Amino acid sequence: MQADSFPATVANPKRIAFYGGTFDPVHCGHIAVAKHLLDLFSLEQFVFLPAFHAPHKPDRKPTSGYHRFAMLSLATQGEPRMSVSTLELEHGQKRYTIDTLPELIEQTSNADIFFVMGADSWIDITTWRDWEKVLLMTNHVVVTRPGYEIVFDHVTDAVRERVVDLRDGHGSDVRSGGPKIYVTDAVKLDVSATEIREDVSEDNRLDREDDVPQEVAKYIEKYELYK
Ligand code: ATP
């Protein structure tokens, strides 16, 4: 546990993070986020929640959910506190976070939930269905990402006043008094799934092998994904 991590309290015995996304493919940026947040927030579980089809990314049809799930499973296999949920994939259609969150809250009744997103998702947050409700329903964690600035002028006062900025080592406690939006710079990795897919499709192979976990790289090659 890091010195500045947040110890769980008796009042909040269990903390679980959910990380929604397309994960097409899962990459080292995603895994680094999971590792750092497990420590920073003293989480019991970090759950990847692959979307059937991200509603806010309508242009591109993602790779089959079976492949994306398999890659996530390979990437998290050696990490006991990381797991992959089939919840959204099983719905078999586009799903909005406003519909998924109440289900997660119900399924994890005694836990504190932290919903995780990168800085690019935060910039787009006002395009999400019922975005203000989503943000006020549970804790959120916004993680910095190179090339994306985190600002707060696109959200309402009600949301802004819940922001706890942990960048540059600020803050040392999970705050009481309702759900919060934590902003952290625990990870600054310039990796993106789009670049990985383009890389493979242009050169027929993965050039920057360090961008994805080794087992995922092997899987992409074996099943000839993104060619
Ligand atoms: P794409 O390039 O296809 O948009 P992506 O790399 O952003 O993909 P997603 O599956 O869309 O991957 O991301 C899931 C979540 O992870 C999103 O909230 C996104 O903001 C976040 N994320 C992705 N890459 C990083 C990164 N390098 N650092 C921090 N957050 C990230």
Boltz pocket constraint, residues with backbone or C-beta under 6 A from the ligand:
constraints:
  - pocket:
      binder: B
      contacts: [[A, 20], [A, 21], [A, 22], [A, 23], [A, 24], [A, 25], [A, 29], [A, 30], [A, 33], [A, 116], [A, 117], [A, 118], [A, 119], [A, 120], [A, 121], [A, 143], [A, 144], [A, 145], [A, 146], [A, 187], [A, 189], [A, 190], [A, 191], [A, 192], [A, 193], [A, 194], [A, 195]]
      max_distance: 6.0
